[in-house]
Amino acid sequence: MTGAVADAAASPGGSVSTHVLDATAGFPAAGVDIVLASRDAAGSWQAAERGVTGDDGRYRFAGPLGPGEWRLTFATGPYFERRGTATFYPEVTITFLLCDGHYHVPLLLSPFAYSTYRGS
């Protein structure tokens, strides 16, 4: 099995983890506050869990999570402020669709740009 089929077979429900890397410093971004939220039937966002990246820049949210629209909001402004670095993005929000299986959502961060993808 591959891709989404393998993900669905691996877990009843979904799970989410993230890894924040500071591209300008060349190391993991520790101490970044994160909120995981889901969109309800009325279209409002409901916070499901809050976390903080560890020394390795990683955080794994509790599961299982139901299918639907989810988002991760990273408090990047305070992270860069602690480093004494100006930033254009006070926060970064990544919205994605979750089905069954594990979803790893890395964030490659710099003060004036960021990128993300669905990892493994």
Secondary structure, DSSP 8 states (H G I E B T S, - for coil): --HHHHHHHH-SSEEEEEEEEETTTTEE-TT-EEEEEEE-TTS-EEEEEEEE--TTSEEE--S-B-SEEEEEEE-HHHHHHHTT---S-S-EEEEEEE-SEEEE--EEEETTEEEE--B-
